[in-house]
Amino acid sequence: MKSLRTLLLPLLLLALGACAGRAVLEDPAPIAVPTHVSLEQVRQVVRTALDDRGWTRQDAGSQAFVASYSRRSLSARISVTYTASEVDIRYLDSEGLKYKQSGGERYIHSKYNKWIDNLVHDINTRLSRAAH
């Protein structure tokens, strides 16, 4: 019995270590744009939020950006599309963030979700200000 415990304990610790820092990756819900905010204001809000959070952005069409964010050996790439009624953020790819798809779920380092949460917060705050 003791030898079985000795064998299983390291396996359990290894499995727990593999999951450390990993979280479910869920793209955020579309961000609603308040009424009386123009499409140009939405574009400016998204650009400013990306820039202020350190994302490098490129135009990807008339109402879209592809943005990259890097810290140390971690990086992520997202698409940000916008209309006069909503802003939509979607994961594209990453490096060093341990992205994995398993059982119909997507997993990634928890730092990615924090980066996206910060970006969503900034866009919401700026859209609210633009509406007033």
N, C-alpha and C positions, 0 to 999 in steps of 0.2 A: 504494500500500500504506500509506503514511504517513497519507494522508487517511482511509482506512478505520479505521485504529487511532485516529486523532483523533476519529472519530465514535463508535466502539464503546466507548472508555474512559469517556466521561461516562455513557453508557447503563448500563454495568456498575456504575459507582459509584452511580448513582441507584437501581438495583435492589437493591444491597447496603444502601444507606441505608434503603430502604423496609422491609427485613427486620430492621433493627437493633432489638434490644430485644423482638422478637416471638418467642414460643415456642408450642409446641403446647399447647392447653388440653385437659387431661384431668381430668375430675372424679376426686377421690381415691377409692380403694377404700373400701368401708364400713369403719368403725372398729368392731372387735369390742368388746363390753362384757364385762368379766370376770364370771364367776359370782359370786353373792352381792352384786351391786350392784343396788339397787332402781331401778325406773323413776323415782322421785322423785329419787334420787341422780344418775341420768343427766341428767335435766332440769336439775338444779342445776349439774352439771359443764359442760354446754353453755352455759347462761346465763353462768356465771362466765368461761368461756374467751372467749366473744364479748365480754363487757363489758371484760375485762382487756386484750384486743387492740384495743379501740376501735371495735368493730362496734356499730352501732345496731340493735337487734332489736325485732321485733314478733311477738306470738303469731300463728300461722297455723294454728290448729287445736289439738287436744288434745296432739299430740306433734310439733309443728313450729314453726319460727321462720322468718321472712324477715328477713335481716340485710343491712345496707348498711355499706360502708366507704368513706370518702373521704379522700384526701390530695391537697392542692393542687387541680389540675384533673382528677384521676383518681378514679373511683368505680366500685364494683362492688356487685352485689346477688346474694345467694345464698339458697338454701333449705337449711335444716338440719332433717332429720327424724330421729326417734329412737324406738327401742323398747327393751325390756329386753335385747335381744341385739346391737343395732348402732346406730351413728350414721352418717347419710348426708348428705354435702354436695354440692350441685349448683349450678352456675353458672346464673344467671337472665339478667342483662344487665349492661351497663356503659356508662360514658361516659369518653372520653379514653384508653381502653386499647387502641384499635386492633383491636377484635374483628373477626375475619373468618372466614368459612367458605369453604373452597376444596378441591376434590378430595376431599370426604368428611372432611376434617380441620378442626378449629377452631383458630384462632390468636388469641393475645392478648398484650399486653405482659407481659414476664417478671415484672414486679412482682406481678401478680395471683397467679401461681403461688407466689411467696414468701409473700404474705399467707395463702394457703390452707395452705401447708406449715406455717407458724407456728401456725395455728389447729388443724390436725390434731395437731401435736406437743403442744400444750397440752391438748387433749381427751384424748389417749392418756395423758399424764402424770397428769392429774387422775383419770381412770378407774382407773389403777393404784393410786393413793393411796386411792381410795374402796374398793377391794377389800380393803384391809388394815386 
